[in-house]
Amino acid sequence: MVSGSTPSVTWLGHASAVVELGPRRLLVDPLGRARTRAAGAVDAVLITHSHVDHLNRWSLKAVDRAAHLIVPKGAAPVVADLGFARLTEVECGHHLDVGGVDVVAVPTRHDQGRWRKGDAPTCAGYVMTHDGHAVHHAGDVDFSDHAVFDDIGKQFPGIDATLLPIGGMLPVWYYRWRRTAIDRGVHIDPDAALDIYERMGARTLVPVHWGTVNLRLGPPSMPRRRLEKVAAAREVAGVKVLAHGERLALGRTEKR
């Protein structure tokens, strides 16, 4: 399968994105059948964790079964009956060759399990590399120890783009309150996403997990507005807010 000549990232909505590197197209965490179909043909589907807004069986049914489905350890039984030509479970540190693209499962920080907290299925982020380009997708991130992102930045210096969540289905204030009021939170806020971005040393931050699934307790644009405000106040460059379906070309730029 041949992708566009320029490496790129396209945000489809929520945590869903298409990463084009060399001749390959990889779809991460598809959610919504219309958006999944709009992604077009893909060589592989990467699932970061088994929560239903990331591992969504209904959405996966809109993907051509010839694609390689890659899921974190313990999630294979959830999708084994969907008929994908190849299904692979990964743990952090595993490398997979997807037609010349090196897909590496990397640590993240989020609740494991599917319907409740537990030991399985596990969670993972991914770094996809090809011909000097690298894209990182963190999946979901909570407010626990973020030192793992320092390690990712050291292992993959000069990441072209990191896709980090900046909210969830509820307003930013809810997650900021929950960070200290209950259990250190299940989703980071835009401020923490900026912190992680700077710690990793990536060239571009593409915010995801906002403005798509919203429970109407605040405007869908709230996480984006907060991110832009804090980035401007800190004078942090490299934040690229994409609209649904917008594509970001990954040029060869000097590391910031």
RALIN-V461090 format. One line per field, one symbol per residue. phi: phi as a letter, one per 30 degrees, with the letter a starting at -180 (. if undefined). psi: psi as a letter, one per 20 degrees, with the letter a starting at -180 (. if undefined). A space follows every 10 residues. Layout:
phi: ???
psi: ???
This chain:
phi: .ccddceabb dckhcdaccc bhdcbbcchd bjdddddddi dbdacccdac eddbcceddd dcceddddcc bdejceddbd ddiddbbbcb cejdcbcchj cdccdbdbba ddjccadadb ddcacbccba hicbbcbdic bccddcdddd dddddbdied bccbdbaacc deddddddec dbbiicbdce ddddededdd iddbccdbia ibcbcicade deddddeddd ddddhccjdb dcdeidccdc ddcddd
psi: ppaqhpqrpp phqcjpqppo pcjqpppplp ophghghhha pqhqppphrj qijgnogghh ijppiiqopp qrpiighhjh jikqhpppqq rpiqpponki pooppqqaor prrfirpahq raqqrqppqp liqppppicq pakbpjhhhg hghhhmqkpg ppoqqjbcir qghghhghhh hfkjqiprrh ghggggghhh kqhppoprlq jgopjkjrqh igggggghgh gghilprjpo pqrpjqpoqn rnrqp.
